């Protein structure tokens, strides 16, 4: 859902620390870099997230912490003048809310606009001036008590922001003055309320967790467990093998813990590779689905409803042949699978009980939303990333992870260590080992549970991910990166970070 970041004219500014701790008096304050080709330092204070009947209002105070007038790339387009890059994330209800925009997703966000008129260049931010800003989102459900702000900018997320009901209804406002403000002023830019054609979007999030014998994917409130039939059945057979029980017993416990019997059915779908006749493969896929269904029903009982089905070879998830036309055994093995899908139980927003995981459990429960933290903590690991064909060197400081609802947040400080300007083409950490995370800016960063060998991929929304990006950096500049992942079992207090072509870093702490 993220549009391509674009440039905004600006003078360069000195590097600043990506975040500073907030105090009770300071409120929900975060600092970081804003921009893409030219990133500048800003401070953001969240004043309120207000729930109204027809929309949600995010109210903020924004200030530049640079020493000269500074552009702020808070929006999309060739001349970004709105504040569209803010997003709201509900880590319990598993949804991302995007700013309301004019006409379509490429339009300016409704709310504050830092330009005099539609034909003017956006104003720069003046040091020492407080800019009240408001941005509008689709209405939030009544159950939402807090939201995380996950900006599409190189600064950290702002978790645990309370949602309040009511407040002043948004109204259109004019610019405070035709002149630029001076240090110490509070300056109001024009405010445009939603009207006419309004683009509104709320996205479910999808996740992928892999183990040597199964994958677990989640799309919205539906979870799917994919089991390789090679561990369930003998070749070309539909009778469960002796080793299938151990795998299916883990699935039974996972299903009992997570599936909602009030939202039937549990669907069991068989798939094959493309060897053999279509009709034969269709029949085999149905018979295998029925065998798994009978096993689940015998142990889960009559509280659940079941629907077995078969797709034969019609829905592969990998290529059965390689690009040169030769056989692809690894791809065929992935295509031979049985998928078990169900609706997930919705837990209370206050749920934060640590449960004892079953031996095969790989997914944590939905805990409480994370409290606000301006800084995730001190460096726990690190490495230097370099490009084979370019001289750029980036120092990556790995910071502690922390749980936020159903997920964990991974944070990294990225610093350009050698001379020159780093331009993020190609994207530095976009290497990946699964098609699911191919589009992630941080697909090279995979979390691995050393106990279960489960691999956790970046959290996906629509075609993009719940993450930010690395901007252009001058020598010595630092930017804060973050990525959301599915949470591992509740009792895990650390996890391994595996970086494609960058090493393995064990025992990265997971905090609550």
C-alpha positions as CSV (number, residue, x, y, z in Angstrom):
1,X,0.0,0.0,0.0
2,X,3.0,2.3,0.3
3,X,3.6,4.5,-2.7
4,X,7.1,5.2,-4.0
5,X,8.8,7.9,-1.8
6,X,9.7,11.0,-3.8
7,X,12.1,13.9,-3.3
8,X,11.4,17.2,-1.7
9,X,13.8,20.1,-2.1
10,X,15.6,20.9,1.1
11,X,18.9,22.0,2.6
12,X,20.9,19.3,4.3
13,X,20.9,19.1,8.1
14,X,23.0,17.5,10.8
15,X,22.4,14.0,12.0
16,X,20.4,13.6,15.2
17,X,19.7,10.6,17.4
18,X,16.7,8.7,16.0
19,X,14.7,8.9,19.2
20,X,14.8,10.5,22.6
21,X,13.1,9.1,25.7
22,X,9.8,10.6,26.6
23,X,8.9,11.7,30.1
24,X,5.4,11.8,31.6
25,X,5.4,15.6,31.2
26,X,6.5,15.4,27.6
27,X,3.8,13.1,26.6
28,X,4.0,10.8,23.6
29,X,7.0,12.2,21.9
30,X,9.3,10.6,19.3
31,X,12.2,12.0,17.2
32,X,13.5,10.7,14.0
33,X,14.3,11.3,10.4
34,X,11.7,12.3,7.7
35,X,12.3,12.1,4.0
36,X,13.8,9.8,1.4
37,X,16.3,11.3,-1.0
38,X,17.0,14.0,1.7
39,X,16.1,13.0,5.3
40,X,15.8,15.7,7.9
41,X,15.3,15.5,11.7
42,X,11.9,16.1,13.3
43,X,10.2,15.8,16.7
44,X,6.6,14.6,16.8
45,X,4.3,14.9,19.8
46,X,1.0,12.9,19.6
47,X,-1.8,14.9,21.3
48,X,-4.7,12.6,20.6
49,X,-6.3,9.9,18.5
50,X,-10.0,10.7,18.5
51,X,-12.8,8.4,17.5
52,X,-15.7,10.1,15.7
53,X,-18.7,8.5,14.0
54,X,-17.5,9.0,10.5
55,X,-13.7,9.3,10.8
56,X,-10.8,9.2,13.2
57,X,-8.6,12.3,13.9
58,X,-4.9,12.0,14.7
59,X,-3.7,15.3,16.3
60,X,0.0,16.0,16.5
61,X,2.5,18.8,17.1
62,X,5.4,18.7,14.7
63,X,8.7,20.6,14.9
64,X,12.0,20.3,13.0
65,X,15.0,19.9,15.2
66,X,17.4,21.1,12.4
67,X,19.1,24.4,12.7
68,X,17.9,25.7,9.3
69,X,14.6,25.8,7.5
70,X,13.8,22.2,6.5
71,X,11.5,20.4,4.1
72,X,9.3,17.6,5.5
73,X,8.5,14.7,3.2
74,X,5.4,13.6,5.2
75,X,3.3,12.9,2.1
76,X,3.4,11.1,-1.3
77,X,3.8,12.5,-4.8
78,X,6.2,14.6,-6.7
79,X,5.6,17.6,-4.4
80,X,4.4,16.1,-1.1
81,X,2.4,18.7,0.9
82,X,0.1,16.6,3.0
83,X,0.7,14.2,5.9
84,X,-0.3,10.9,4.2
85,X,2.7,8.8,5.5
86,X,1.1,8.3,8.9
87,X,-0.7,4.9,9.4
88,X,-2.6,3.5,12.4
89,X,-2.1,-0.1,13.3
90,X,-4.3,-2.2,15.6
91,X,-2.1,-5.0,16.8
92,X,-5.0,-6.8,18.5
93,X,-7.6,-6.6,15.7
94,X,-4.9,-7.0,13.1
95,X,-5.7,-4.1,10.8
96,X,-3.9,-1.1,9.3
97,X,-5.7,2.2,8.7
98,X,-4.6,4.5,6.0
99,X,-5.1,8.3,5.8
100,X,-8.3,9.5,4.0
101,X,-7.2,10.9,0.7
102,X,-8.6,12.9,-2.2
103,X,-10.0,10.9,-5.1
104,X,-7.6,7.9,-4.9
105,X,-4.6,6.5,-3.1
106,X,-2.3,8.9,-4.9
107,X,-4.2,12.0,-3.7
108,X,-3.3,14.3,-0.9
109,X,-4.4,13.3,2.6
110,X,-7.2,15.3,4.1
111,X,-6.2,17.4,7.0
112,X,-3.3,19.8,7.4
113,X,-1.5,20.9,4.2
114,X,1.8,22.7,4.3
115,X,1.3,24.9,1.2
116,X,-0.4,28.2,0.5
117,X,-2.5,26.9,-2.4
118,X,-2.7,24.0,-4.8
119,X,-0.2,25.8,-7.1
120,X,2.5,26.7,-4.6
121,X,5.5,24.7,-3.4
122,X,5.2,23.4,0.2
123,X,6.5,25.6,2.9
124,X,9.6,24.5,4.8
125,X,9.5,24.0,8.6
126,X,11.1,26.8,10.5
127,X,13.3,25.8,13.6
128,X,11.6,26.6,16.9
129,X,8.1,26.8,15.5
130,X,5.3,24.4,16.7
131,X,3.1,23.2,13.9
132,X,-0.3,21.7,15.0
133,X,-1.2,19.0,12.5
134,X,-4.2,16.7,12.1
135,X,-4.8,13.8,9.8
136,X,-7.9,11.8,9.2
137,X,-8.5,8.1,9.0
138,X,-11.5,5.7,8.7
139,X,-13.6,5.3,11.8
140,X,-12.2,2.9,14.5
141,X,-14.3,0.2,16.0
142,X,-15.7,0.8,19.5
143,X,-13.4,-2.0,20.9
144,X,-10.2,-0.3,19.9
145,X,-8.6,1.2,23.1
146,X,-5.1,2.0,21.8
147,X,-3.5,2.2,18.5
148,X,0.1,2.0,17.3
149,X,1.3,4.7,14.9
150,X,3.4,3.0,12.2
151,X,4.8,5.8,10.1
152,X,6.0,5.2,6.5
153,X,9.1,7.2,7.4
154,X,12.5,6.4,8.8
155,X,11.5,6.8,12.4
156,X,10.2,4.2,15.0
157,X,6.6,3.2,15.6
158,X,4.7,4.9,18.4
159,X,2.9,2.2,20.3
160,X,0.2,2.3,23.0
161,X,-1.5,5.6,22.0
162,X,-4.9,5.8,23.7
163,X,-8.0,6.2,21.6
164,X,-10.5,8.8,23.0
165,X,-14.1,9.3,22.1
166,X,-15.4,12.5,20.7
167,X,-13.5,15.8,20.9
168,X,-14.0,18.7,18.6
169,X,-15.3,17.9,15.2
170,X,-12.7,18.6,12.5
171,X,-13.3,21.9,10.7
172,X,-11.6,23.6,7.7
173,X,-9.1,26.3,8.7
174,X,-7.1,28.9,6.9
175,X,-3.4,29.5,7.1
176,X,-2.4,31.6,10.1
177,X,-0.5,34.1,8.1
178,X,0.8,34.6,4.5
179,X,4.3,35.1,6.0
180,X,6.6,32.4,7.3
181,X,6.5,32.1,11.1
182,X,9.4,33.0,13.5
183,X,11.1,31.0,16.2
184,X,8.7,30.6,19.2
185,X,5.5,30.9,17.1
186,X,2.7,28.4,16.8
187,X,1.7,28.3,13.2
188,X,-1.4,26.8,11.6
189,X,-1.3,25.7,8.0
190,X,-4.5,25.2,6.1
191,X,-6.8,22.3,7.1
192,X,-8.9,20.5,4.5
193,X,-11.7,18.4,5.8
194,X,-12.9,15.3,3.8
195,X,-15.3,16.1,1.0
196,X,-16.1,14.9,-2.5
197,X,-14.4,11.7,-3.7
198,X,-12.7,10.2,-0.7
199,X,-10.3,7.3,-0.9
200,X,-10.5,5.2,2.3
201,X,-8.6,2.0,3.1
202,X,-8.3,-0.5,5.9
203,X,-6.1,-3.5,5.3
204,X,-6.0,-6.8,7.1
205,X,-2.5,-8.1,7.8
206,X,-1.0,-11.4,6.5
207,X,1.8,-13.4,8.1
208,X,3.9,-16.4,7.4
209,X,5.7,-18.7,9.9
210,X,7.6,-21.7,8.5
211,X,8.8,-24.8,10.1
212,X,10.5,-27.9,8.6
213,X,7.1,-29.7,8.3
214,X,4.5,-26.9,8.0
215,X,3.8,-23.3,7.2
216,X,1.4,-21.0,9.1
217,X,-0.1,-18.1,7.2
218,X,-2.6,-15.6,8.4
219,X,-4.8,-13.3,6.4
220,X,-7.0,-11.1,8.5
221,X,-8.9,-13.3,11.0
222,X,-8.2,-16.5,9.0
223,X,-5.3,-18.8,9.8
224,X,-4.0,-21.5,7.5
225,X,-1.7,-24.3,8.5
226,X,-0.1,-26.0,5.5
227,X,1.3,-29.5,6.1
228,X,3.5,-31.3,3.6
229,X,1.9,-34.5,2.7
230,X,5.3,-36.2,2.5
231,X,5.2,-36.3,6.4
232,X,1.6,-37.5,6.5
233,X,1.3,-40.1,3.8
234,X,3.4,-42.6,1.9
235,X,3.9,-41.7,-1.8
236,X,0.7,-41.9,-3.8
237,X,-1.4,-43.0,-0.7
238,X,-4.2,-41.5,1.3
239,X,-3.8,-43.5,4.5
240,X,-2.1,-41.6,7.3
241,X,1.4,-42.8,8.0
242,X,2.7,-43.8,11.5
243,X,4.7,-40.6,11.8
244,X,1.6,-38.4,10.9
245,X,0.2,-38.6,14.5
246,X,2.9,-36.5,16.0
247,X,2.5,-33.7,13.4
248,X,-1.3,-33.8,13.5
249,X,-1.4,-33.8,17.3
250,X,0.4,-30.5,17.3
251,X,-2.1,-29.2,14.8
252,X,-4.9,-30.4,17.0
253,X,-3.6,-28.4,20.0
254,X,-2.9,-25.3,17.9
255,X,-6.4,-25.5,16.4
256,X,-8.1,-26.0,19.8
257,X,-6.2,-23.0,21.1
258,X,-6.8,-20.6,18.2
259,X,-9.8,-21.7,16.1
260,X,-13.2,-20.1,16.8
261,X,-15.9,-22.8,16.9
262,X,-18.5,-20.0,16.6
263,X,-17.2,-19.2,13.1
264,X,-17.4,-22.6,11.2
265,X,-16.2,-24.4,9.4
266,X,-12.6,-25.7,9.7
267,X,-11.7,-26.3,6.1
268,X,-9.2,-29.1,5.1
269,X,-8.0,-28.8,1.5
270,X,-5.7,-31.3,-0.2
271,X,-3.2,-30.4,-3.0
272,X,-0.9,-32.5,-5.2
273,X,1.9,-31.8,-7.7
274,X,1.2,-32.2,-11.4
275,X,2.6,-35.7,-11.9
276,X,-0.2,-38.1,-13.0
277,X,-3.6,-37.5,-14.6
278,X,-5.7,-34.5,-13.5
279,X,-8.7,-36.7,-12.4
280,X,-6.4,-39.0,-10.4
281,X,-4.8,-36.1,-8.6
282,X,-8.1,-34.6,-7.8
283,X,-9.4,-37.8,-6.2
284,X,-6.1,-38.2,-4.3
285,X,-6.3,-34.7,-2.9
286,X,-9.9,-35.2,-1.7
287,X,-9.1,-38.5,-0.1
288,X,-6.1,-37.1,1.8
289,X,-8.2,-34.1,3.0
290,X,-10.8,-36.5,4.3
291,X,-8.2,-38.6,6.1
292,X,-6.9,-35.5,7.9
293,X,-10.5,-34.3,8.6
294,X,-11.3,-37.6,10.3
295,X,-8.2,-37.4,12.5
296,X,-9.0,-33.8,13.6
297,X,-12.6,-34.5,14.3
298,X,-11.9,-37.5,16.4
299,X,-9.7,-35.4,18.7
300,X,-11.3,-32.0,18.5
301,X,-14.8,-33.3,18.9
302,X,-18.2,-32.0,17.9
303,X,-17.7,-28.4,19.0
304,X,-16.3,-27.8,15.5
305,X,-17.7,-28.2,12.0
306,X,-15.5,-29.5,9.2
307,X,-15.4,-29.2,5.4
308,X,-12.9,-31.4,3.5
309,X,-12.1,-30.4,-0.1
310,X,-9.5,-31.2,-2.8
311,X,-7.9,-29.0,-5.4
312,X,-5.7,-31.6,-7.1
313,X,-2.8,-30.0,-9.0
314,X,-4.7,-26.8,-9.8
315,X,-3.3,-24.5,-7.1
316,X,0.5,-24.9,-6.9
317,X,2.5,-22.6,-4.6
318,X,5.8,-23.4,-6.3
319,X,7.0,-24.4,-9.7
320,X,6.9,-28.1,-10.6
321,X,9.6,-27.6,-13.2
322,X,12.7,-25.4,-13.1
323,X,13.1,-22.5,-15.6
324,X,15.1,-24.8,-17.9
325,X,12.3,-27.3,-18.0
326,X,13.9,-29.9,-15.8
327,X,12.1,-31.4,-12.8
328,X,11.9,-29.4,-9.5
329,X,11.7,-31.8,-6.6
330,X,11.8,-29.1,-4.0
331,X,8.9,-27.2,-5.6
332,X,6.9,-30.4,-6.0
333,X,7.3,-31.2,-2.3
334,X,5.9,-27.8,-1.4
335,X,2.9,-28.3,-3.7
336,X,2.1,-31.7,-2.1
337,X,0.3,-30.4,1.0
338,X,-2.9,-30.4,3.1
339,X,-4.1,-26.9,4.3
340,X,-6.2,-26.5,7.4
341,X,-7.9,-23.1,7.6
342,X,-10.1,-21.6,10.4
343,X,-11.2,-18.3,11.9
344,X,-9.1,-17.1,14.8
345,X,-10.7,-16.5,18.2
346,X,-10.8,-12.8,19.1
347,X,-9.2,-12.2,22.4
348,X,-10.0,-9.4,24.8
349,X,-7.8,-6.3,24.3
350,X,-6.7,-6.8,27.9
351,X,-5.5,-10.4,27.3
352,X,-1.9,-10.7,28.4
353,X,-1.8,-14.1,30.0
354,X,1.3,-16.1,29.4
355,X,0.4,-19.7,28.4
356,X,2.5,-22.8,28.4
357,X,3.0,-23.7,24.8
358,X,2.6,-27.2,23.4
359,X,5.8,-28.7,22.0
360,X,4.9,-27.9,18.4
361,X,3.4,-24.4,19.0
362,X,5.1,-21.7,17.0
363,X,2.7,-18.7,17.3
364,X,2.2,-16.6,20.4
365,X,-1.2,-15.5,21.6
366,X,-2.6,-12.0,21.3
367,X,-1.3,-10.1,24.3
368,X,-1.9,-6.5,25.4
369,X,-0.9,-3.7,23.2
370,X,2.6,-2.4,24.0
371,X,2.9,0.7,26.2
372,X,4.4,3.8,24.6
373,X,8.1,3.7,24.4
374,X,10.2,6.4,22.7
375,X,13.2,4.2,22.6
376,X,13.3,0.4,22.4
377,X,16.7,0.2,24.3
378,X,20.4,-0.1,23.8
379,X,22.2,-2.1,21.1
380,X,22.3,-5.9,21.6
381,X,24.0,-7.0,18.4
382,X,25.3,-5.4,15.2
383,X,27.0,-5.9,11.9
384,X,28.3,-3.9,8.9
385,X,26.4,-4.2,5.6
386,X,28.3,-3.5,2.4
387,X,27.4,-3.8,-1.2
388,X,29.6,-5.9,-3.5
389,X,29.4,-3.4,-6.4
390,X,29.3,-0.2,-4.3
391,X,31.5,1.4,-1.7
392,X,28.7,2.1,0.8
393,X,29.0,0.7,4.3
394,X,26.1,0.7,6.7
395,X,26.5,-0.1,10.4
396,X,23.4,-1.9,11.7
397,X,22.7,-1.8,15.4
398,X,20.2,-4.4,16.5
399,X,17.9,-3.2,19.3
400,X,15.8,-5.3,21.7
401,X,12.5,-6.6,20.3
402,X,9.2,-6.1,22.1
403,X,5.7,-7.5,21.9
404,X,2.8,-5.4,20.6
405,X,-0.5,-7.3,20.6
406,X,-0.2,-10.3,18.4
407,X,3.3,-9.3,17.1
408,X,6.8,-8.3,17.9
409,X,8.6,-5.2,16.8
410,X,12.2,-5.4,15.6
411,X,14.1,-2.1,15.6
412,X,17.5,-1.3,14.0
413,X,19.6,1.9,13.9
414,X,21.2,2.2,10.4
415,X,24.3,4.5,10.2
416,X,26.3,5.4,7.1
417,X,29.9,4.9,8.3
418,X,32.1,5.9,5.3
419,X,32.3,9.1,3.2
420,X,29.8,10.1,0.6
421,X,26.1,9.8,0.4
422,X,24.2,6.5,0.5
423,X,21.4,6.3,-2.0
424,X,19.1,3.3,-1.3
425,X,19.1,1.8,-4.8
426,X,19.0,-1.1,-4.7
427,X,17.2,-1.4,-1.3
428,X,19.9,-2.6,1.1
429,X,18.1,-5.3,3.0
430,X,15.6,-6.7,0.5
431,X,17.1,-10.1,0.1
432,X,14.6,-12.9,0.8
433,X,14.3,-16.6,1.0
434,X,10.5,-17.0,0.4
435,X,8.2,-15.4,-2.2
436,X,5.9,-14.1,0.6
437,X,8.5,-11.6,1.8
438,X,9.9,-10.7,-1.7
439,X,8.5,-7.2,-1.5
440,X,9.7,-6.3,2.0
441,X,12.4,-3.7,2.4
442,X,13.8,-5.9,5.2
443,X,13.1,-9.3,3.7
444,X,16.7,-10.3,4.5
445,X,15.9,-10.1,8.2
446,X,14.2,-13.3,9.4
447,X,13.5,-14.2,13.0
448,X,14.3,-17.9,13.9
449,X,13.2,-19.7,17.0
450,X,16.1,-22.0,18.0
451,X,13.7,-24.3,19.9
452,X,11.1,-25.1,17.1
453,X,13.3,-23.9,14.1
454,X,10.3,-21.8,13.1
455,X,11.1,-18.9,10.8
456,X,9.1,-15.6,11.1
457,X,8.7,-13.4,8.1
458,X,8.0,-9.6,8.0
459,X,4.3,-8.8,8.5
460,X,2.5,-8.1,5.3
461,X,-0.4,-5.7,4.6
462,X,-2.0,-5.8,1.1
463,X,1.2,-5.9,-1.1
464,X,3.4,-4.0,1.3
465,X,4.6,-4.6,4.8
466,X,4.3,-3.1,8.3
467,X,7.7,-1.5,8.3
468,X,9.5,1.7,7.2
469,X,12.5,2.2,4.9
470,X,16.1,3.3,4.9
471,X,16.5,6.8,3.4
472,X,19.5,8.4,1.7
473,X,22.1,9.0,4.3
474,X,25.2,11.2,4.5
475,X,28.3,10.0,6.3
476,X,27.6,9.7,10.0
477,X,23.8,10.0,9.7
478,X,21.6,7.5,11.5
479,X,18.0,6.4,10.7
480,X,15.7,4.2,12.8
481,X,14.3,1.2,11.0
482,X,11.5,-1.1,12.3
483,X,9.7,-4.2,11.1
484,X,6.7,-6.1,12.6
485,X,6.8,-9.9,12.8
486,X,4.4,-12.6,14.0
487,X,5.0,-13.2,17.7
488,X,6.7,-16.5,18.8
489,X,5.3,-18.5,21.7
490,X,4.6,-16.5,24.8
491,X,7.4,-17.9,26.9
492,X,10.1,-16.9,24.5
493,X,12.3,-14.2,25.9
494,X,14.8,-14.1,23.1
495,X,15.1,-15.2,19.5
496,X,17.7,-15.5,16.7
497,X,18.0,-12.9,14.0
498,X,19.2,-14.4,10.7
499,X,20.4,-11.9,8.0
500,X,20.8,-13.1,4.4
501,X,24.5,-12.7,3.6
502,X,24.9,-10.9,6.9
503,X,25.3,-13.6,9.6
504,X,23.3,-15.1,12.5
505,X,22.7,-13.2,15.8
506,X,21.4,-15.4,18.6
507,X,19.7,-14.4,21.9
508,X,18.2,-11.1,20.7
509,X,15.9,-10.1,23.7
510,X,12.2,-10.0,23.4
511,X,10.6,-7.6,26.0
512,X,7.0,-7.2,27.0
